[in-house]
């Protein structure tokens, strides 16, 4: 079963037993330094998005009163490093994990045990060691005893803490909550040797002959026994033989610094086991907790002879692919998958952790090879990519994948259906009405593309070029109608429009319709439920270009675009903005289109308190905690930066902004009209009556700011 350090510590007290050696990863010899330089950056990468599997932890569990105490027999070094990492982050981030950390202790030396206790109880914070080494700060603590300087465990821990501090000090976001979460990126498998009637005697005997039995050797022996117990005697012998020869050759290019095939093989084995498990609808927790080295789980997965055969077949077919880089490179040149590492096989066996889309893509490659349908891969991958990336959900204007364990088995069925069809991928799509794992709307988009490809082959390359744009990622929800109408001519226009500042695009779109998208509600001024709207923006291009409900807007826009086309995209957009702003001065959209400063930031999120009264706030971030300002005021400030104080005009939280001049006087909008404080209001209103006719609110504001700066109190 997969564990994190936190949940292992919550389940057991961990005592490093007397028979264990000193903490070696903190030594100062060249080998230990090399280990730290490799290991700690891996820990840092893990909390930044690259999960780390810490392999097996072996030990025995003994009851002592109400507690269960785990005595690690293999894994002491890794557990100690994880303890130090958790202590450091708990201290740095002022967390509350200290009480749990007290469940970790050493029995090897009383000095080490006491040092750990004092370390956990210490109350210094990051500011205490901003100049000195962390180890020196600890050595200078009153509780640090002189004799501890001669304890190799303690000296090793201090060396490791300095390395951890060097790597992690620059991380500004809080990392400890991630390590304490169920989705912790640093995991390991734990085996209680008592369950296998093994214990300290095994550990001592193994060390007596020079080395401990590795976790991989344990796995190999146990899986061979499992195959034998299931009646697969022939496969048991084959497994051992192929692992020593054929499969070793398969894994050899990926052995890494460890110089063994252990980890690469276990990674591919776990993946294949997960395929069998998913297709047989085994319990979800196996998949989610990656319990593919648990022999009880493997017994269920491989109890059918066909499952064992599938394991051998997959390893055989990948052994026969001579140049895997070429396979992945060529197919993805024709159908980019928008993944960092094109060679998914390499990524899988080296890291062991792949995303759900990558898992589906690798299954697609595997099944195509097994069925002798390699020629189908480019078209198949394109269609599967498009469908998979549209399994998503929108939250606050941003799309995230909605792939779940429950989706995977049906999606595997869909892949098999498309591969096993005697027809081409696009002909198959024309013939089917539904596809497991995907919505009818999503399938219908691919069916329309298939119709277009089969009836208008001249548009095929243009279609592929369009949907291969990263922002679209195969999703033509908003552009299918326009593409069918304008074909190849649409592609370069869309490419350039996606690449330029989206403020210009949004202003042109807004001439067609008030398309603002409701994100939620915020408190502003006198109202608790003010609508918060999104228009797109540089940070939310995907929303603007792929949200299905905007398809009619885009069709209308491109009709307008092609009827008003100029020599460049920017010129055409500006022409639309200049000539097609038909909104009245009393409508907010008139100002959003006319004044480019309003759509100048990458977020393009606004809170509407009372739209008709122009009580609107433009957010610099995503929530009211960010700085915000009424966009009308911002437009005035942009016209008169020397007479306005922009910093004083912008506010935070639920306060309405005001337009503040450099003289400290303020004006603001009420009921869509400019006003100011009572001491200037009389003269201000007289001037407003003279200067407000026939001009918009921004133009009025420009004149009134000039006036107000020179006004004296009534």
GUVEX-946800 format. One record per residue (C-alpha): residue in one letter; x, y, z. Coordinates in steps of 0.25 Angstrom, whole numbers, plus 2048, in hexadecimal, padded with zeros to 3 digits. Last residue first. Example, Ala and Ser with C-alpha at 12.3 -4.5 7.8 and 13.67 -1.06 7.14 Angstrom:
! GUVEX-946800
S8377FC81D
A8317EE81F
This chain:
! GUVEX-946800
X7BB9347F9
X7C892E7FA
X7D39317F0
X7D392C7E2
X7E092A7DA
X7E191B7DA
X7D291A7D9
X7D29217CB
X7DC9187C5
X7D690C7CB
X7C89117C6
X7CD9127B7
X7D39047B7
X7C78FE7BE
X7BE9047B4
X7C68FD7A9
X7C58F07B1
X7B68F17B3
X7B38F37A5
X7B190179D
X7A5907797
X7A29117A3
X7AB90F7AF
X7B391C7AF
X7A99277B4
X7A191F7BD
X7AE9197C3
X7B49277C6
X7A892B7CE
X7A891E7D5
X7B691F7D9
X7B492D7DE
X7A99287E8
X7B091B7EB
X7BD9207F0
X7BB91F7FF
X7B09147FD
X7BA90A7F8
X7B99067E9
X7AF9027DF
X7B08FC7D0
X7A38F67CB
X79F8E77C8
X7968E67D4
X7A28EA7DD
X7B08EB7D7
X7BC8F07DE
X7C58FC7E1
X7D08FE7EB
X7D99097EF
X7E79067F3
X7EF9107EB
X7F49057E2
X7E69017DF
X7DE8F57E5
X7D48EE7DD
X7CC8E57E7
X7CC8D67E9
X7C18CF7F0
X7C58C77FC
X7C28B87FD
X7D18B37FD
X7DC8BC7F7
X7DD8CA7F2
X7E28D27E5
X7E18E17E5
X7EC8E37EF
X7F68DC7E6
X7F18E27D9
X7F38F17DE
X7EE8F97D3
X7F39067CD
X7FF9017C6
X7F98F47C1
X7EE8FC7BA
X7E98F37AF
X7EC8E67B6
X7E68EC7C2
X7D98EE7BB
X7D98E07B6
X7DC8DA7C4
X7D08E27C9
X7C78DC7BF
X7CD8CE7C2
X7C98D07D1
X7D58CB7D9
X7DA8BE7DF
X7E68B97E7
X7E58AA7EA
X7DD8A57F6
X7D18A77EE
X7D489A7E6
X7DB8967D9
X7E68A07D8
X7E78AF7D4
X7D88B07D5
X7D08BA7CD
X7C58C07D6
X7B78C47D0
X7AD8CE7D6
X7A98D37C8
X79B8D77CC
X7958CD7C2
X79E8C27C7
X79C8C37D6
X7A68BB7DE
X7AD8B47D2
X7BA8AE7D6
X7C48AD7CA
X7CE8A27C5
X7D78A47B9
X7E389D7BF
X7EF8A07B6
X7EE8B07B8
X7EB8BA7AD
X7DC8B87AB
X7D88C57B1
X7E48CC7AB
X7DF8CA79D
X7D48D579F
X7C98D4794
X7C58C5796
X7C48C57A5
X7BE8D37A5
X7B28CF79B
X7B18C27A3
X7AC8CA7AF
X79F8CE7A9
X79B8DD7AB
X7A48E27A0
X79C8D9796
X7A28CC790
X7A48CC781
X7B38CB782
X7B48C6773
X7BD8D076D
X7CA8D2776
X7C98C477C
X7C78BD76F
X7D28C5768
X7DC8C2774
X7D98B3772
X7DC8B4763
X7E98BC766
X7ED8B2770
X7EB8A6766
X7F28AD75B
X7EF8B274D
X7E08B5750
X7D48AC751
X7C78B3753
X7BD8A874D
X7C789D752
X7C78A3760
X7B88A5761
X7B589675D
X7C0892766
X7B9899772
X7AC89376F
X7B288576F
X7B988977B
X7AD88D783
X7A588177E
X7B0878784
X7B187F791
X7A9874799
X7B386A795
X7BF87079D
X7CB86D795
X7D287B791
X7CE88479C
X7D087A7A7
X7DD8747A2
X7E28837A1
X7E18847B0
X7EE88B7B4
X7EF8947A8
X7E08987AA
X7D38927AA
X7C789B7AD
X7C48977BB
X7B989C7C4
X7B789D7D3
X7A88A07D7
X7A68A87E4
X79F8A07EE
X7A28A77FC
X79E8B57F7
X7A18C27FE
X7AF8C47F9
X7B48B77F3
X7B28A97F8
X7B689F7ED
X7AE8957E5
X7B188A7DB
X7B88887CD
X7AD88D7C4
X7B288E7B6
X7B189B7AE
X7AC89A7A0
X7A68A879D
X7A58A678E
X7AC8A9781
X7B48B5785
X7B98AD791
X7C08A4788
X7C98B0783
X7CC8B4791
X7CF8A6795
X7D98A4789
X7E18B178D
X7E18AD79C
X7E689F797
X7F48A4794
X7F989D788
X7FC88E786
X7ED889786
X7EA89377B
X7F688F773
X7F3881773
X7E4884770
X7E788C764
X7F188275F
X7E6877760
X7DA87E75A
X7DE87F74C
X7DF87074B
X7D086E74D
X7C787A74D
X7BA87474F
X7BD866755
X7C886D75E
X7BE878763
X7B486D767
X7BF86476E
X7C5870775
X7BE871783
X7BE862786
X7CB86077E
X7D2858789
X7DF851785
X7E885778F
X7E286578C
X7EC86D794
X7F786478F
X7F4866780
X7F385877A
X7E485A778
X7E786476D
X7F385D766
X7EB850766
X7DF85875F
X7E885E755
X7EE851752
X7E084A750
X7DA856748
X7DD85073A
X7D884373E
X7CA84973E
X7C083D73F
X7C8833748
X7CF83E750
X7C2846752
X7BA83A756
X7C5836760
X7C5844765
X7B6844767
X7B883676E
X7C283C777
X7B984777C
X7AE83D77D
X7B7835787
X7B8841790
X7A9844790
X7A5835792
X7AE83579E
X7BA82C7A0
X7BE81F7A8
X7B881579E
X7B581A790
X7A881D78A
X7A181F77C
X7AB816774
X7AD816765
X7B3823762
X7BD82176D
X7C1814767
X7C381B759
X7CC824760
X7D581A767
X7D681175B
X7CD80575A
X7CF7F675F
X7CC7FB76E
X7D57F5778
X7DD80277B
X7D180B77C
X7CA801785
X7D67FE78E
X7D880D790
X7CA80F794
X7CB80379E
X7D780A7A4
X7CF8167A5
X7C480E7AC
X7CE8097B6
X7D48167B9
X7C881F7BC
X7C681A7CA
X7D481C7CE
X7D282B7CB
X7D48347BF
X7CE8427C2
X7DA84A7BD
X7DB8587C1
X7D58647BA
X7D68727BF
X7CB87D7BF
X7C887B7CD
X7C686C7CD
X7C48657BF
X7C58567BF
X7CC84D7B5
X7CB8417AD
X7CE8497A0
X7DC8457A1
X7D98367A0
X7D0838794
X7DA84078C
X7E6837790
X7DE82A78C
X7DB83077F
X7EA83477C
X7EF827782
X7E681F779
X7EA82776C
X7F982676F
X7F8818774
X7F0811769
X7FD80C762
X80180576F
X7F57FC76E
X7FC7EE771
X7F27EB77C
X7FD7EB787
X8037F8781
X7F67FF781
X7F37FB78F
X800800794
X7FF80D78D
X7F1810792
X7F580B7A0
X8008157A0
X7F682079C
X7ED81C7A7
X7F881D7B2
X7FD82A7AC
X7EF8307AE
X7EE82A7BC
X7FC8307C0
X8088287C1
X8108247CD
X81A8187CC
X8258227CA
X82F81A7C2
X82680F7BC
X81A8197B9
X8228247B4
X82A81B7AA
X81D8147A5
X8178227A4
X82182779A
X81C834797
X82083A7A4
X8198477A7
X80B8447A2
X80284B798
X7FE83F791
X803843783
X7FD83B778
X80583A76B
X81283E772
X80D83577D
X80D829775
X81B82B770
X82182F77E
X81A824785
X81F81977C
X82C81F779
X830820788
X82B81178A
X83680C780
X8367FD780
X8287FB784
X8287EB786
X82A7ED795
X81D7F5795
X8167E978F
X81C7DF799
X8197E77A5
X80A7E97A1
X8097DA79D
X80F7D57AB
X8057DE7B3
X7FA7DA7AA
X7FD7CB7AC
X7FC7CD7BB
X7EE7D47B9
X7EA7C97B0
X7ED7BE7BB
X7E37C47C4
X7E77C67D3
X7F17D17CE
X7EA7DE7D4
X7E47D77E0
X7F17D17E4
X7F87DE7E1
X7EF7E57EB
X7F37DB7F6
X8017DC7F2
X8027EB7F4
X80C7F07EA
X8017F67E1
X7FB7FE7EC
X7FB80C7E5
X7F28137EF
X7E88187E4
X7E980B7DC
X7E78017E8
X7DD80B7EE
X7D480A7E2
X7D07FB7E5
X7D27F27D9
X7CA7F57CC
X7D07EB7C3
X7D57F57B9
X7DB7FD7C4
X7E27F27CB
X7E87ED7BE
X7ED7FB7BA
X7F27FD7C8
X7FA7F07C8
X8017F57BB
X8048027C2
X80A7FC7CE
X8137F27C6
X8187FE7BE
X81C8057CB
X8217F97D2
X82A7F67C6
X8308047C6
X8328047D5
X83A7F77D5
X8417F87C8
X84E7FB7CF
X8598057CD
X85380E7D9
X85881A7D1
X84E8187C6
X84980A7C1
X8418107B5
X84980A7A9
X84A7FC7B0
X83B7FB7B2
X8387F37A5
X8457EB7A6
X8417E77B4
X8347E37AE
X83A7D97A5
X8457D37AE
X8437D27BD
X8357D67BD
X8327CD7B2
X8377C17BA
X8307C47C7
X8237C67C0
X8247BA7B7
X8267B17C3
X81A7B77CA
X8127B77BC
X8147A87BB
X80F7A57C9
X8037AE7C7
X7FA7A67D2
X7F67B27DA
X8007AE7E5
X80B7AE7DB
X8087BC7D6
X8077C17E4
X8157BA7E8
X81B7C17DC
X8157CE7E1
X81B7CC7EE
X8297C97E9
X8297D57E0
X8237DF7EA
X82D7DB7F5
X8397DC7EB
X8337EA7E7
X8337EE7F6
X8417EA7F7
X8467DF800
X8507E5809
X85F7E5806
X86C7DE80B
X8697D080F
X8687D481E
X85F7E0819
X8557D6814
X8557CD820
X8537D9829
X8477DE821
X8417D0821
X8427CF830
X83C7DC832
X82F7D882C
X8287CF823
X81B7C7825
X8157CE818
X80B7D6820
X8177D982A
X81E7E081E
X8157EB81E
X8177F1810
X81680080D
X8158067FF
X81A8147FD
X8148227FA
X8198307F7
X80E8387EF
X8048397FA
X7F68387F4
X7F0834802
X7F5841807
X800842812
X80B844808
X80384F801
X80085680E
X80F857810
X81285E803
X80D86C806
X8118757FB
X81E87D7FB
X8288737F7
X8368797F7
X839873805
X8378657FF
X8448617F8
X84E867802
X84586480E
X84585580A
X854855808
X85685C816
X84C85281C
X854846816
X86184B81C
X85A84D82A
X85483F829
X862839826
X868840832
X85D83A83B
X85E82C836
X86E82D837
X86D831845
X87A839848
X874847848
X869841852
X87484285D
X87285185E
X864851860
X859859858
X84F85E862
X85486C862
X85486D853
X86187084C
X862862845
X85486583F
X85887283A
X86486C834
X85C86182D
X85386B827
X85F872821
X860881825
X85988D81E
X84A88A81D
X84B880829
X843886834
X83988C82A
X83587E826
X82F87C834
X834877841
X82A86F84A
X83286284E
X829857853
X82C84E846
X83B851847
X83B84D856
X834840854
X83D83D848
X84A840850
X84583785B
X84482B852
X85182E84B
X85882F859
X85182285E
X85781A852
X852810848
X84481184E
X83F81C845
X832823845
X82682883D
X818829844
X81C837849
X81A83B83A
X80B83A83C
X80C844847
X81484E83E
X80B84E833
X80585B836
X80B86482B
X81487082D
X81787081E
X82686F820
X82586682D
X81B85C827
X82385C81A
X830859821
X82984E82A
X82384881D
X830848816
X838842822
X82D837824
X82E834815
X83D833816
X83C829822
X83282181B
X83B82080E
X84781B817
X83F81281F
X83980B813
X83C7FC815
X83A7F6823
X831801828
X82B7FE836
X81D803836
X816804844
X807802846
X80280A852
X7F880785D
X8027FF865
X80E7FB85C
X8097F3850
X8147F0847
X8157F2838
X8217ED82F
X8277F4824
X8297F6815
X82880380D
X8278017FE
X82980B7F3
X82A81A7F6
X82181E7EA
X82282D7E7
X8178357E0
X81C8407D7
X81384C7D9
X81B8567E2
X81A84E7EF
X8218437E7
X82B84C7E1
X8308507EF
X8318427F3
X83983F7E6
X84284B7E9
X8448447F7
X8488377F2
X85383A7E7
X85B8437EF
X85983B7FB
X85E82E7F5
X86A8357EF
X86E83B7FD
X86C82D803
X8758277F8
X8808327FA
X881830809
X87A83B812
X86F832818
X861836818
X85B82A80F
X862821819
X859822825
X86081782E
X85E80882C
X852801831
X8527F683B
X84E7FF846
X840802840
X83B80F839
X82E811841
X822815839
X815817840
X80A811837
X7FD815830
X800824830
X80E82382D
X80B81A821
X80082581D
X80A83081D
X816829816
X80C82580B
X808817809
X80580E7FD
X800800800
